[in-house]
Every structure is written in structure tokens, then in C-alpha cells.
Amino acid sequence: MKVFLLSIILFCACSGFAQSQVQTLPTGKYETVTKANESKWEKGDIVLLDGNKYKLSTTDEEGQA
């Protein structure tokens, strides 16, 4: 029972830590690949810009995260 409780506590702590890291990606170009057939996504790669903004490599439109 102690091992089970310890496992649950560690799992919850690790998942909270992993989520906080995803929110702080550095600026740059990120390649996108579909998981189903491992081919490139038709909308291109994601380019993260300064100031919480992003754009897709196939268009010049910018969005805000």
C-alpha cells in the first residue's frame, strides 16, 4: 500500500513538472509531423516568435498563444 501511494504522489509531481516546461519553449522553428503516418503536416512547421506569438511556415499570418 505504501508503494502504491508513493507511486501516485511521484506520478502527480512529475506530471506537474513536465507541464510547466512545455509552457517555456524557446523561440525558433519546430518541425511538425503527423503521428498516424509519420508524414509532414500540410500546414507546414510552427515558428515561435517573441512575445507569445507564432506563425505557420506556409503562411505569413501570425497568431497569439
Steps between C-alpha positions, in 0.01 A plus 500: 500500500785738581663435164171568323451834677861601438462415132188715468667795675809476279289470186298812588814696586675400176201582281470847650871560438478386136207731429684805629792435263279489190383856561854637468611387154774716347437696182582322178364266234336173605446222246152347500431139405170315517510206734274269298713462188812696599475746211539878504198704610339677201499837677877503542723546802426718802724801554496641854567874511572738786216624715278188508442509122526226241454448127483209261779466245255478206326833575600845619215526749595531866306373798525549872533210741 
